[in-house]
Amino acid sequence: MIKFLDLNSQYASIRPDVDAAIASVIEKAAFIGGPFVNDFEQAFAGWLGVDHCIGVANGTDAIEIAIEALDLPIGSEIIVPANTFISSSEAVTRGGHSVVFADVSTDCYTLTPETVRAVLTPRTKALMAVHLYGHPCDMGGLREIALEHGLKIIEDCAQAHGAEVGGIKVGTIGDISTFSFYPGKNLGAYGDAGAVTTGDPALATRVRKIANHGRVAKYVHEFEGRNSRLDGLQAAILSVKLPYLQSWTDHRIAVADRYIAGLDGIDGLTLPVRQSWAKQVYHLFVVRTTQRDALAEHLARNHIQTGIHYPVALPKLPAYAAHTQQTAEFFACRSDQELLSLPIGEHLTFTDVDTVIRSVRDFFG
Ligand SMILES: *Cc1c(COP(=O)(O)O)cnc(C)c1O
């Protein structure tokens, strides 16, 4: 069986360190806040090259809190790509703002300056650059639009730990950025975890207060916030894993390169494109074919697991049945029938990759 994701094999490779870290949190009873959370926040900020990292409970909270921290006028329009996980848009609505969907590019599946310009209005106040599948958005182009129109940029880096634009890591480029450490992400905890990063000290302070009941000192609450904490156990586990992230990412890239070389030139199969300015960290390796379901079944028969990200573009979901863009003529709203995610991750051997390549080639004859 070639697994889509294999968290057990990763644990087996770092087990003594993870077990020791967990034991140490319990011995110190540092479950909430404390040294393990501080250490991880500092280590992750250092790894990214950003001044401030605030651990929160999960990646969805991170987006909600980031939006709240920006303090936009209620009812602002925030541009979100039509192809992403629902967290990206959910957070906009929950923050009292309006979701405006924009299409994604046909090669990298992310927002582009053109797709953003197409949906700009005078009420647009922010855009959410989701670095989907690990490929960064064209941040240079998006920043130009943001400057021109006075927009804030939120980077959703849930799938893009370590991705770069022109040598600069995502999560350091926009006004404020969010990460998820959901177990299956490129850097994953053993439960829910997330973080907000920013170079702006005032925003960082606001994020910390929002995530901790608007608190400035014990039982002194400047405003109503919420409870969204990264816990000590998750922080300690993430600190153990962080030093491996570079080599795990390198392996993902090597797997992707092997797929690209091995699957090149198949009629009817579109491979993901990596822009020259981008470091793509391949959270997912997504191919496109009109025979998607048949290919997935063929691979399943050959004991190869696949995934679909995402089977229904956001505007078409029941959650957006009343949205004015529900029937938007987006590429994202057609390609959801054609996308297929092949296995990728540090658990895959090159022999596995070659087996997948052979099986895909068999299918296309
Ligand atoms: C995983 C993910 C999230 C949400 O993260 P959680 O930690 O599961 O809340 C948000 N945006 C994108 C693009 C994601 O992939």
The ligand as an ORCA input file, in Angstrom:
! r2SCAN-3c Opt
* xyz 0 1
  C      -5.546     23.327      7.106
  C      -5.909     24.630      6.544
  C      -6.499     25.629      7.332
  C      -7.031     25.390      8.722
  O      -6.158     24.904      9.631
  P      -6.710     24.141     10.948
  O      -5.504     24.053     11.806
  O      -7.214     22.813     10.488
  O      -7.783     24.957     11.550
  C      -6.707     26.879      6.764
  N      -6.366     27.147      5.500
  C      -5.826     26.196      4.691
  C      -5.452     26.568      3.292
  C      -5.592     24.914      5.181
  O      -5.060     23.996      4.385
*
